[in-house]
Amino acid sequence: FWRMIEENPRFLSYVIADESFSQLLVAMLHFMHEGRRNPAQLGLVHLVTFVLLLVSGERVFAINLNRPFVGKNTLSDTPGPIGTYADMLFLVCGRLVLDGHEKLENIHECLLTF
């Protein structure tokens, strides 16, 4: 998936504009959040970070982040409801920076560019 959206900008635009991209975003953020302390899942966290870096450059992605969050909160240690998808992205990136594995320190600057 990462290679496909990196090599084909039209496919990237298509994926981001699709209504179901928000479900993919929630799944990616869930895997980042759950894998932040597990050394075996650090590669997955890096991969999701690169995918988010690619999609964060698109205007449609930024607009879609402001949509109200619909669905179940899958983040295990966040209190209360999540307002928008941008809130969920902010919570996950904050948790990665503050409470992530020490080997994730090299992506902290990438996380702050979202």
N, C-alpha and C positions, 0 to 999 in steps of 0.2 A: 504494500500500500504506500509506504513512504517513498519508494523509488518511483512509483507511478505518478504520484502527485508532484514529485520533484521534476521529473522529466517532461511531463505533459501539463502545461499551465491551463489548457482548456478543461482537462479532466479535473484539476484542482478547483476551478471555478464551478464546474458542474457539481462536484461533491459538496462544496460549501453552500451552494444555493439550494441544495435539496433539503426538504423539511426534516428528513431523518438524520441529518448531520448532528443535531443536538443530542440524539441518543448515542451516537458514536463519541461525541465529546464527553458525555457523562461517563461512558465506559472507559475512555482513556484517562480521565481524571480519577476515576475510581482505582484503576490499576496503578497510577502514579502514587496515590495516597496510601494504598495498602502495601505497596512495594518499597516505600521509602526507607524502611529499616531492615529489610530482608536483603542480605548480600546476593542471594541467588536471583533476585528480580531487578537488580540495578541496571542491567542491560535494557530491560523493558522500560524502565523509567527514562533512560537516556533516549531511547527510540521515540517515546511519546513526546519528550521535550523537543526533539528535532521536528516531529510532525507539527506540534503546536507553533514552533518558530516559523515554519513554512506557511501555515494558514493564518497566522497573526498579521501577515503583511497584506491580507486581502480586506478590502473595505466591507464586503458583505459579512465576513466573519465578525468584525467589530460591531456591526449593526445587530447581528443575530445574538451576540453576547448580552445585549440589553433586553432581550425578551424575558418575560417572567418564567421562572423555573417551574416546569411541570413534571411531576413524577415523584418518586420516592427518594428521600435523602439517603444515599448509600454510603456516605462518609461516617465512619464509626464513631468518631470523637468530636463531632460538631454539634453544638446545641441548637435546638430550634429549627425552624424552617429556613430554607435558602430562598432569597428574593429573586435573583436573576442568575443566568449562567455565568455572568461576569463575577458575581459574588462567589460562586463555586470555584471558579478558576483562581480567584484571589486567595481563598481559603486553602486550597491545595498547594499553591505555590508558597504561601506563607508557612505551611506545615513542613514543606520540603526544606526550606531554608532554616527554619528554627529547630526542627526535630528530625531531620533526615540523617541518613547514614553518612559517616565522615567521608566516604568515597564520592559523595554527591557534591562536594564543595566546588568541584570544577564546573558545575552547571549553574551555580548560583547567579552569575552574571547573566546567563541566558534567560533564567527565570524572571529576572527583573526587567527584561526587555519586552515582555508581553504587554 
